[in-house]
Amino acid sequence: MRRAASQRGTATLETTLMIVVLLPVLFAILQFGDAFHRWLAQDAATAHAARHAAELGGDMPEVRSLLSDALRDAGIDPQRAQVEIVPAQVGWREPITVSVRTDLVIAIPFALTTVLPLRSSAVARGEVAR
């Protein structure tokens, strides 16, 4: 009878220790997948905005609106994104660069909480003859 009670206590202890070890691993996998998805969506939105800026000839409100909509569709708050479009105006075949930076909070139980900066940049050539 004493052996059965002893085994139950050991099983409970082993289960508790495994939960403490496996739970952070599970959350780390989920957080990495979310960060990767967010970075891919941000990168696609940045490339699309660079192509649009090249078509329009520079940093126009339409470009920023398109980028905000694309970020919002991806689940990223455009108000928290830092956007830089350089130069403000381009001519035919001149390069224009669109850069976007957002911060993602990573929270893994029992392990760490940190901020992961996600950066995307895209270059396109101007398509407006000036």
C-alpha positions in Angstrom: 0.0 0.0 0.0 2.8 2.4 0.8 4.4 1.8 -2.6 1.3 2.9 -4.5 1.0 6.1 -2.6 4.7 6.8 -3.1 4.4 6.1 -6.9 1.4 8.6 -7.1 3.5 11.3 -5.5 6.4 10.7 -7.9 4.1 10.8 -10.9 2.6 14.1 -9.8 6.1 15.5 -9.3 7.3 14.3 -12.7 4.2 15.7 -14.4 4.7 19.1 -12.7 8.3 19.3 -13.7 7.5 18.3 -17.3 4.8 21.0 -17.5 7.3 23.6 -16.3 9.7 22.5 -19.0 7.4 21.9 -21.9 5.1 24.9 -21.4 7.9 27.5 -22.2 9.0 25.4 -25.2 5.4 25.3 -26.6 5.0 29.1 -26.1 8.4 29.7 -27.7 7.3 27.8 -30.8 4.1 29.7 -31.0 5.8 33.1 -30.5 8.4 32.3 -33.1 5.7 31.3 -35.6 3.8 34.5 -34.9 6.9 36.7 -35.2 7.8 35.0 -38.5 4.3 35.4 -39.9 4.3 39.1 -38.9 7.7 39.7 -40.4 6.6 38.1 -43.7 3.4 40.2 -43.8 5.4 43.4 -43.0 8.0 42.6 -45.6 5.3 42.0 -48.3 3.5 45.3 -47.4 6.8 47.2 -47.5 7.7 45.8 -51.0 4.2 46.6 -52.3 4.5 50.2 -50.9 7.9 50.6 -52.5 6.5 49.6 -55.9 3.5 52.0 -55.5 5.8 54.8 -54.4 7.9 54.2 -57.6 4.8 54.4 -59.7 3.6 57.6 -58.1 7.1 59.2 -58.0 7.8 59.5 -54.3 6.4 59.8 -50.8 2.7 60.5 -51.4 -0.2 60.2 -49.0 -1.5 57.4 -51.2 1.6 55.3 -50.5 1.3 55.8 -46.8 -2.4 55.0 -46.9 -1.7 51.8 -48.9 1.0 50.8 -46.4 -1.2 51.5 -43.4 -4.0 49.3 -44.9 -1.6 46.5 -45.7 -0.2 46.5 -42.2 -3.6 46.7 -40.6 -4.7 43.7 -42.8 -1.7 41.8 -41.4 -2.7 42.5 -37.8 0.0 45.2 -37.3 -1.0 48.5 -35.8 0.1 51.1 -38.3 0.2 53.8 -35.6 3.1 51.9 -34.0 5.1 51.4 -37.2 8.0 53.7 -38.0 7.9 54.3 -41.8 10.7 56.0 -43.7 10.5 56.7 -47.5 13.7 58.1 -49.0 14.0 60.2 -51.1 10.7 62.1 -51.0 10.6 62.5 -54.8 12.1 60.4 -57.6 12.3 60.5 -61.3 12.7 57.9 -64.0 14.8 54.9 -62.8 15.9 56.6 -59.6 15.9 54.3 -56.5 13.3 54.9 -53.8 13.6 53.0 -50.5 10.7 52.2 -48.1 11.7 51.1 -44.6 9.3 49.9 -41.9 10.1 49.0 -38.3 7.8 47.6 -35.7 8.3 46.1 -32.3 6.8 42.7 -31.2 6.6 41.8 -27.6 7.7 38.2 -27.0 6.4 36.7 -23.7 7.4 33.1 -22.8 6.1 31.9 -19.5 8.7 31.0 -16.9 11.5 32.1 -19.3 11.6 35.7 -20.6 9.7 38.7 -21.9 11.5 40.9 -24.5 10.9 43.2 -27.4 11.8 41.9 -30.9 12.4 44.6 -33.5 11.1 43.7 -36.9 12.6 45.6 -39.8 11.7 45.5 -43.5 13.1 47.4 -46.4 12.4 47.5 -50.1 13.9 49.4 -53.0 12.1 50.2 -56.3 13.0 52.3 -59.3 11.0 55.4 -60.2 8.7 55.1 -63.1 7.7 58.7 -63.5 9.6 60.8 -66.2 10.2 64.2 -64.8 
